């Protein structure tokens, strides 16, 4: 095979049709392997699946080759794919000839589904499926970062969307359900070739363009931008295109955020996965705040993890499949770069950014939310933006005149024993499932939230509490408003329709 993979659309069409006809779908594979084995394979544990396909059934052959990276006799693959010539698959860089009559996969071709449809994704076999280090132009398949990004994107209907750094095209697949036009870019020619195969095999059409960051879309604006860029923090070397930007430290992400406002329509939103350097252990948020300065963007930046240099480097060394000797040399140089640059930790998270319709920045929230089950989702991100719109549109006096209600929440209390029993030392109210949806309460705010049932204006409730405690209602209202606003921002308080 010479040139780029999957260059002949007719071969992609025949392969996709044969795979679907053989039951090579998410449902078909789950039924073939069983739910537990299929779930293990999705989670990256492949040995149960390998044991389950140790037979000559056609679907077993397809799973072994395209999902597990195993060698199989060419005759077995031909039988499993009626109408597809194994020779043309080799010519298209999808597989290669092994010893004797065997064929060995080059690409990972796997079914993938969401609520809108069933797809086929073309990518390279990862380091766990093939021996040796990855190629420099390796195209990553469906991974943790791409799945997290897909979950975090706001899925409201829009006209134009940009998938910046598309890779094999996972994000663009999701965009098709709610975007009329999709532009997908990458610097890697191999990635664009595989993204084209993913789109074609999945029945979609994207405008694929080659180039770095916003260069391929100069002068264009979008309603939605999603990006899983090569965000790995390093010295600026570009050993693997999918992860190394060629820009030192977090410079690529910084540039992406700086240039983003020029490519968003008013009201447009961007969702970006990013890593950032931390040079002050007591101020991890310094770098993201620096990115935001002067952009004019509303922002919700959530740090999901803070990694020390050794853990961070170890993660990415394991990802590349290099030899122990090469990994040791690379790790030593990587840590030396971090030390010279004063990088003491690396922040990892998701950015939800919006260009205000009126051009006035209303909020820039940068926070750490690491709890299990508190991942940022598109629904939560959209609700967060809507709540910020609501708060920006209403004064404190207007809020006091509203009858607010408390969402279904959980009151968490900590107490210490004393002579009279238990003495409460802290109270927190939490909205289950909401990222960061928890606020501390004192005695008064605890009573206030309990009284918010959507019946009495907030100001009347505060007046009742003030009379009960013998304090001035105006002063109590003034003191309560920061808590009220935070409770609204976190989706704990809301205005019933």
Residue pairs with C-beta under 8 A, 6 or more apart in sequence:
1 90
1 91
1 92
1 93
1 96
3 93
4 93
4 189
4 190
4 193
5 92
5 93
5 94
5 106
5 107
5 122
5 190
5 193
5 194
5 197
6 12
6 92
6 93
6 94
6 107
6 122
6 193
6 194
6 196
6 197
7 92
7 193
8 88
8 92
9 200
11 84
11 88
11 89
11 91
11 92
11 94
12 92
12 122
12 197
12 200
12 201
13 200
13 201
14 83
14 84
15 81
15 84
15 89
15 94
15 109
15 201
16 120
16 200
16 201
17 83
18 81
18 82
18 83
18 84
19 62
19 66
19 81
19 109
19 111
19 120
20 120
21 82
22 28
22 58
22 59
22 62
22 80
22 81
23 29
23 31
23 32
23 59
24 59
24 62
24 63
24 66
24 111
25 111
25 113
25 118
26 111
26 112
26 113
26 118
27 113
27 118
28 59
28 111
29 38
29 59
29 63
29 67
29 111
30 38
32 52
32 57
32 59
32 60
32 63
33 41
33 48
33 49
33 52
33 53
33 63
34 52
36 48
37 48
37 49
37 52
38 49
40 46
40 48
40 49
41 48
41 49
41 67
44 128
46 67
46 68
46 128
49 63
49 67
49 68
50 64
50 68
50 70
52 60
53 60
53 61
53 63
53 64
53 68
54 60
56 76
58 79
58 80
59 80
61 72
61 76
61 77
61 79
61 80
62 77
62 80
62 81
64 70
64 72
65 71
65 72
65 77
65 95
65 103
65 105
66 105
66 107
66 108
66 109
66 110
67 108
67 110
68 129
69 105
69 108
69 125
69 129
69 130
70 105
71 98
71 102
71 103
71 104
72 102
72 103
73 101
73 102
73 103
74 86
74 97
74 101
74 102
74 103
75 101
77 86
77 95
77 103
78 84
78 85
78 86
86 95
86 103
89 95
89 103
90 96
90 97
90 103
93 106
93 107
94 105
94 106
94 107
94 109
95 103
95 104
95 105
95 106
95 107
96 103
96 104
96 106
97 103
97 104
98 104
105 125
105 129
106 124
106 125
107 122
107 123
107 124
107 125
107 194
108 121
108 122
108 123
108 124
108 125
108 126
108 129
108 141
109 120
109 121
109 122
110 120
110 121
110 141
110 142
111 118
111 119
111 120
111 121
112 118
112 119
112 120
112 121
112 142
112 170
112 173
113 119
114 150
114 173
114 174
114 177
115 177
116 174
116 176
116 177
117 177
117 202
117 203
119 173
119 198
119 201
119 202
120 198
120 201
120 202
121 141
121 142
121 168
121 169
121 170
121 173
121 198
121 202
122 168
122 194
122 195
122 197
122 198
122 201
123 139
123 140
123 141
123 142
123 167
123 168
123 194
124 134
124 135
124 138
124 139
124 140
124 141
124 190
124 194
126 134
126 140
126 141
126 321
127 133
127 134
127 318
127 319
127 320
127 321
128 321
130 321
131 321
132 321
133 320
133 321
133 322
133 323
133 326
134 240
134 320
134 321
136 238
136 239
136 240
136 241
137 188
137 189
137 190
137 191
137 241
138 240
138 241
138 242
139 167
139 168
139 188
139 190
139 191
139 194
139 242
140 146
140 167
140 168
140 242
140 243
141 168
142 168
142 170
145 228
145 273
146 167
146 170
146 171
146 228
148 273
148 304
148 350
148 375
149 171
149 226
149 228
149 271
149 273
149 350
150 170
150 171
150 174
151 375
151 376
151 377
151 378
152 271
152 350
152 352
152 375
152 376
152 377
152 378
152 381
153 171
153 174
153 175
153 224
153 226
153 271
153 378
153 381
154 224
154 269
154 271
154 352
154 378
154 381
154 382
154 385
155 174
155 177
155 178
155 378
156 178
156 382
157 178
157 179
158 178
158 179
158 180
158 223
158 224
158 268
159 179
159 180
159 181
159 223
160 179
160 180
160 181
160 182
160 183
160 220
160 221
160 222
160 223
160 224
160 265
161 175
161 179
161 181
161 182
161 183
161 222
161 223
161 224
161 225
161 226
162 182
162 183
162 184
162 185
162 217
162 222
162 224
162 225
162 226
162 263
163 169
163 171
163 172
163 175
163 182
163 183
163 184
163 185
163 206
163 226
163 227
164 185
164 213
164 214
164 225
164 226
164 227
164 229
164 256
165 185
165 186
165 187
165 227
165 228
165 229
165 230
166 172
166 184
166 185
166 186
166 191
166 192
166 195
166 206
166 208
167 186
167 188
167 191
167 195
167 228
167 242
168 191
168 194
168 195
168 198
169 184
169 194
169 195
169 198
169 199
169 206
170 198
171 184
171 226
171 228
172 182
172 184
172 195
172 198
172 199
172 204
172 206
173 198
173 199
173 202
173 204
175 182
175 224
175 226
176 182
176 204
179 223
179 224
181 207
182 204
182 206
182 207
183 206
183 207
183 209
183 216
183 217
183 220
183 222
184 192
184 195
184 206
184 207
184 208
184 209
185 208
185 209
185 210
185 211
185 216
185 217
186 192
186 195
186 208
186 210
187 210
187 211
187 212
187 241
188 241
188 242
189 210
191 241
191 242
192 208
192 210
195 206
195 208
196 206
196 208
199 205
199 206
199 208
209 216
209 217
210 216
213 229
213 252
213 255
213 256
213 259
214 259
214 260
214 262
214 263
217 263
220 263
221 262
221 263
221 264
221 265
221 268
222 263
222 264
222 265
222 268
223 264
223 265
223 267
223 268
223 269
224 268
224 269
224 270
224 271
225 260
225 263
225 264
225 268
225 269
225 270
225 271
225 272
226 270
226 271
226 272
227 256
227 270
227 271
227 272
227 273
228 272
228 273
229 245
229 252
229 253
229 256
229 272
229 273
229 274
230 241
230 242
230 243
230 244
230 245
230 252
231 243
231 245
231 250
231 252
231 253
231 273
231 274
231 275
232 243
232 244
232 245
232 275
232 316
233 249
233 250
233 275
233 276
233 277
233 312
233 338
233 343
233 346
234 244
234 248
234 249
234 334
234 337
235 248
235 333
235 334
235 337
236 246
236 247
236 248
236 249
236 251
237 244
237 246
238 244
238 245
238 246
239 320
240 320
243 316
243 319
245 251
245 252
246 252
247 255
248 341
249 277
249 341
249 343
250 274
250 275
250 276
250 277
250 287
253 272
253 274
253 275
253 276
253 291
254 287
254 290
254 291
256 272
256 274
257 272
257 291
257 292
257 295
257 297
257 351
257 353
258 291
258 295
260 270
260 295
260 297
260 353
261 295
261 296
261 297
261 355
264 270
264 353
264 354
264 355
265 355
266 355
266 356
266 357
266 358
266 359
267 354
267 355
267 356
267 357
268 354
268 355
269 352
269 353
269 354
269 355
269 385
270 351
270 352
270 353
270 354
271 350
271 351
271 352
271 353
271 378
271 381
272 350
272 351
272 353
273 349
273 350
273 351
274 288
274 348
274 349
274 350
274 351
275 346
275 347
275 348
276 287
276 288
276 291
276 346
276 347
277 287
277 341
277 343
277 346
277 347
278 284
278 286
278 287
278 306
278 343
278 344
278 345
278 346
278 347
279 286
279 287
279 341
279 342
279 343
279 344
280 286
280 344
281 344
281 345
284 303
284 306
284 345
284 347
284 368
285 301
285 303
285 347
285 366
285 367
287 347
288 301
288 303
288 347
288 351
288 366
289 364
289 366
292 299
292 301
292 364
292 366
295 353
296 355
296 356
296 359
296 361
297 353
297 354
297 355
297 356
297 361
297 364
298 353
298 354
298 355
298 356
298 361
298 362
298 363
298 364
298 385
298 388
299 351
299 352
299 353
299 354
299 363
299 364
299 365
299 366
300 351
300 352
300 353
300 363
300 365
300 376
300 381
300 384
300 385
301 349
301 350
301 351
301 352
301 364
301 365
301 366
301 367
302 349
302 350
302 351
302 352
302 367
302 368
302 369
302 376
302 435
302 436
303 347
303 348
303 349
303 366
303 367
303 368
303 369
303 370
304 348
304 349
304 350
304 369
304 370
304 375
305 347
305 348
305 349
305 370
306 345
306 346
306 347
306 348
306 368
307 315
307 345
307 346
307 348
308 344
308 345
309 334
309 335
309 338
309 339
309 343
309 344
309 345
309 346
310 335
312 346
313 331
313 334
313 335
313 338
314 331
317 327
317 330
317 331
320 327
322 330
337 343
338 344
350 376
352 376
352 381
352 384
352 385
354 385
356 362
362 388
362 389
362 391
362 392
363 388
363 392
367 436
369 376
369 435
369 436
373 433
374 433
374 434
374 435
374 436
375 435
376 435
377 435
380 434
380 435
383 491
384 489
384 491
387 488
387 489
387 491
388 489
390 488
390 495
391 485
391 488
391 489
394 402
396 477
396 481
399 458
399 481
399 484
399 485
399 488
400 457
400 458
400 459
400 462
400 477
400 481
401 457
401 458
401 459
402 457
402 458
402 495
403 454
403 455
403 456
403 457
403 458
403 495
403 496
404 452
404 454
404 458
404 484
404 488
404 493
404 494
404 495
404 496
405 452
405 453
405 454
405 493
405 494
405 495
405 496
406 449
406 450
406 452
406 453
406 487
406 492
406 493
407 431
407 491
407 492
407 493
407 494
408 431
408 432
409 429
409 430
409 431
409 432
409 449
409 492
410 429
410 430
410 431
410 432
411 427
411 428
411 429
411 441
411 446
412 427
412 428
412 429
412 430
412 438
413 424
413 426
413 427
413 428
414 424
414 425
414 426
414 427
415 422
415 423
415 424
415 425
416 422
416 423
416 425
417 423
426 440
427 440
427 441
427 442
427 446
428 438
428 439
428 440
428 441
429 438
429 439
429 441
429 446
429 449
429 487
429 492
430 437
430 438
431 437
431 438
431 490
431 491
431 492
434 490
434 491
436 490
437 490
437 491
437 492
438 490
439 483
439 486
439 487
439 490
439 492
441 449
441 483
444 465
444 469
444 476
444 480
445 480
445 483
447 465
448 461
448 462
448 465
448 480
448 483
448 484
449 487
449 492
449 493
451 461
451 464
451 465
452 458
452 461
452 493
454 496
458 484
459 477
462 473
462 476
462 477
462 480
463 473
465 476
466 472
466 473
466 475
466 476
466 477
467 473
469 476
484 493
487 493
488 494
